[in-house]
């Protein structure tokens, strides 16, 4: 039986999932305001990693308009917008395979109705993204747990033992299910969540969070009049007396700041500890008060090496949560070790990969340099986004899935955007400025972020006119000595590839002479010279799947 484990939140992410505000009766007069705050959170996270926003069917255009081009929007049925709690909890297997645990969801003990669609959303998301589902009959929200990725889980008795969750399960049975489904070996029970946290009955993500193995940050209000002043000190005492799964005592960082604001006539606490750890960053809910600066400084010290960004989240707090509550990280699947012939070395020949129209392909990989990383450049065309899909991303996702099924390590890199502007701004083609691309790759929504150590990079775009830019990007990256792009292969799909099936095609090639050529009514074949490394991929016009190809 395969053992899966929940990785720590600071490990590398493939992206982040969010849900667009849906339950209007929860927000009342501040419904429009909370949409703006959700959009700001999404944009802040999208500066670090891809964000997929799930909107209720018919709400996608609104979400796209407010979130901007850096956020992908898809439409699925929803009841509410708290994916930390209703979404799947992702886990990794020993060989790096990713799965999602689908715990039951009952809207925090039946506080809101209906919730039956949200009880099914985890399964729907896993099916949509092609991720294996692990079922659990236990009710559990993701905000109720924090893990170190090394066997330790912290939760609160106030929440998990509340009779409105799993009244027929004992504490020992709940702990056993956490161990079985999330791969932990030790559960630490804090007595309290927030006293004012009546919405979730005291989730741990409001009072304690792992920030490194053996290291936690805890809410510890400095104001003696705060309702949690003594309760949080009781929590701290439990941690002081405990050790983690590896036997280490905890390093405890105190977060003394607290902020209260008025939203729609109601006093609301904005919890700074409800932050989201992204790739290279931390997005923190802030109140717009004098306490913000001190809280951000504590969090920055707790998570060194990450850019800390505060996002005003007053209305989100009014609804009962924070940035962590409305997000769910998707961890990057670990790269499987290449499997060669017995004794190591040598190339592995994957199974033939059947295309959607019967085409076949063989993918050759060898040694330790077998991984293929597909870098998708989201479409700049509004009419494509408005249809709820993105051609380049669909190519990349389909290609990575089919490569993995063929036994080839493959993944889609965390990417925001690649446009011709990257070539202009980064000075591609100018030898003395090529090194600027390394900075441009981390620069934001008009750049590409690729994890180091990859053996093959495939840059995927949906506009034929960017073929020269993509080819030049590959050459410039190699010239700059970037290891991940040695032997980079480049493929571009034309705009017509995902337009109306049978739409008139235009034959054209890019002015640089290295871009793709499209032949009316036939398969698109893109070939780029890559310094002795050859690559070809075929894309069938009118659908989003590779029809086979060869990497050498």
Secondary structure, 3 states (H helix, E strand, C coil): CCCCECCCCCCCEEEEEEECCCCHHHHHHHHHHHHHHHHHHHHHHHCCCCEEEEECCCCHHHHHHHHCCCEEEEECCCCCCCHHHHCCEEEECCCCCEEEEEEECCHHHHCCCCCHHHHHHHHHHHHHHCCEEEEEEEECCHHHCEECCCCEEEEEHHHHCCCCCCCCCCHHHHHHHHHHHHCCCEEEEECCCCCCCCCCCCCHHHCEEEEECCEEEEECCCCCCCCCHHHHHHHHHHHHHCECCCCCECEEEEECCCEEEEECCEEEEECCCCCEEECCEEEEEECCCCHHHHHHHHHHHHCCCCEEEEEECHHHHHCCCCCCCCEEEEECCCCCCCCCCCCCCCEEECCCCCCCCCCCCCCEEECCCCCEEEEECCCCCHHHHHCCCCHHHHHHHHHHHHHHHCCCCEEECCECCCCHHHHHHHCCCCHHHCCHHHHHCCCCCCCECCCCCCCEEEEEECCHHHHHHHHHHHHHHHHCCCHHHCCCEEEECCHHHHCCCCCCCCCCCCCCCCCCECCCCCCEEEECCECCECEEEEECCCCCCEEEEEEC
